[in-house]
Amino acid sequence: MWGILYILMGVTGFLISRRGGNAANTALFILQLLLNAAWTPVFFAAHAPAAALAILLAMLLCAGWLAARLNKENRTSAYLLLPYLLWLLFAGYLNAGIWWIN
């Protein structure tokens, strides 16, 4: 699943950069990628589901805000982020469940 999501995010990143690279959109895109990279070691290596959930919520906010901004400028880019947003919601549900149980 992540392969497909990364392809869609890559196309979104390309479309953002092709349109002149709006600084706010670029920053949100990079921030959500950094948060995405941080989640795995925090959840799996550090065994810190509460911290991972906080990262995931920040990731969801960044990606959602980016999608909302892109919807005004380039709907294709916004639609390409929808599967990612849905996956983040599902991952958040699982992460919250693991945090709650532990």
BELPEPE-V51337 format. One record per helix or strand. SS is the DSSP state (hx for helix, st for strand). FROM is the first residue (numbers start at 1). LEN is the number of residues. If there is no record, write none. Layout:
# BELPEPE-V51337
SS:FROM:LEN + SS:FROM:LEN
This chain:
# BELPEPE-V51337
hx:2:17 + hx:23:23 + hx:49:25 + hx:75:27
